Amino acid sequence: MSLAPAIQEFPTELQMPMLRFAEAVEQDLRAQFGVRREDFNLLRSDVQEVVSGQKRLEVRVDRLENALVELAAAQIRTEQRVDALAAAQERTERRLEELAEAQKRTEQRMDALAAAQERTERRLEELAEAQKRTEYELQSLVATVEKIAEDGQETRKQLGGLSMTVGYQLDDLAYRGLPALLERDFGAHIQGRLTRGYMKDATGKAIEVNIVGTAQRNGEQVTILGEGKAQLSKNDVDRFVRRRLLPLREGFAAVLPVLVTYMISEPDVEEYAKEQEIALYYSYDFER
């Protein structure tokens, strides 16, 4: 039986060497031993087994190569994954460093805020103490003002009493001195005496008048209406006209208005009173 079909199953590079080897073996066996057909068939069977083993070996080698390729691809993927994990780890470490810096800045800010809070609390305590002092001083000031107000009220009472006393003294001088002056200057002869009293206006309202009396002038009855003022101003003249003269003048046929004073507060008061047709006398006029 020919070995050619079996040898063709070997790899190309082994076929010729195997063919020559088989021929050489066959010739050698025939020459030396006269190999029988049965032995040669056994040899051929062994060669076929070798070829089968070679095929199985090639299959296993192919499988091994495929496994190595897959292992290499897996290794590449593993390395890529490791690189990705390394990059992620690097980013994580950078992020942790950033967070650590941010935490440090936050702690510094918290320390600054705590210090500011402490300063604020100290300032509030100082303000509270200042407020207490202010309240105490204010209470003292209020007490002082109240005392001054009480003293002022007492002073005003005293001044009011003094003013009334001075006014009454001036009126008393006028009661005694005016009759002669009015008769001299206006020909008005006082009937009875000058007094302080109440006169009714046209509506029947009673108005207090400091100097009041009646006189005869050229056979006509004249009503004397007057007021004393320690220091006379134009406002005092207007007030006398508004409160005394105008309301009472309508109730009498003839009125002779008179003002008496110790002094005037403005240089033109005399002229102003004269324009209102009011007689003006000073206290020293009564001593003549």
Order of alpha helices (4+ residues) and beta strands (2+ residues): alpha-alpha-alpha-beta-beta-beta-alpha-alpha-beta-alpha-beta
